Structure formats: C-alpha cells, structure tokens
Amino acid sequence: MVQPSEGVKTRAEIDTELVRGLLLANGGAAVALLAFLATVFDHEALKPLGLPVVLALFVFHLGIVAAIVHNHYRRQCSLVYERHGFQPPPGKFLWFSLREPGVCATSRTFMWSSIVLFLVGGGIVFVGALCHLIGSQS
C-alpha cells in the first residue's frame, strides 16, 4: 500500500482550513444578519429590509449545511483514495464518466455550493438594501 506523501498531508490541512472558512463565512454572515434583524423589526424605516434579511439568513443556513456535508464526503473521498492505494477508479454519474470517484465529486459539489450560497446570500441583502435606498429617495 502506498503511504501518503507530505503533499497529501498538506492538502488535507488546507482542505480542513477551507471547511473552517466556509463555516466561518456563512456562519458569520448569518450571525451578523441575526443581530441586524432585531433592528430591522424595531425601526419602521428598515422594515422593507426584513424579507431580504430573512431570505439571506436561510441561504446562509443552507451554505452552512453544504459545508458540513462537503466535510463528510471529503472524509469519505479520503477513505476511497486510501483504500485504492491513492489511485482510485473514476466514478460515474448517470451516463457520464467522472475524473474522480463519485464521492469526491459529491464533496466538491457541496464545497462549491457553499461558496455560491454565501455569494447569493450577500447578493440578496445587497440588492434588497439597494432597492430600499433607491425606493426611499423617490
């Protein structure tokens, strides 16, 4: 059996930091919006921001879940590589051949989903605030 190189160990550490970053980004955004939510509901002028804030909270929540699922499948991917001497067979999805095992592709999909959800959540708040600002000037 092939032993993991220092590069494999370094990449595993980087992957761990990536998961922490995804959790911190989505979780931090959710906490910030939760703190802001009370202000939104306390001030009449800010009430139009309520819907975008609540929607973004939900999206950030999905981003956290995606990061957790990514971490789970990342571990499963690591096990597949280890079991196959770090040369696993490629997976299949429906009729498509993958370049990596299916569990690894699933992990990568959830990683990118978490990143995209963070951007979408921020975009929802940004557009909501922009619409509120433009609407309040007319």
Secondary structure, DSSP 4 states (H G I P E B T S, - for coil): -PPPPHHHHHHHHHHHHHHHHHHHHHHHHHHHHHHHHHHHHH-GGGGGGHHHHHHHHHHHHHHHHHHHHHHHHHHHHHHHHHHTTT-PPP-EETTEEPSS-HHHHHHHHHHHHHHHHHHHHHHHHHHHHHHHHHHHH-
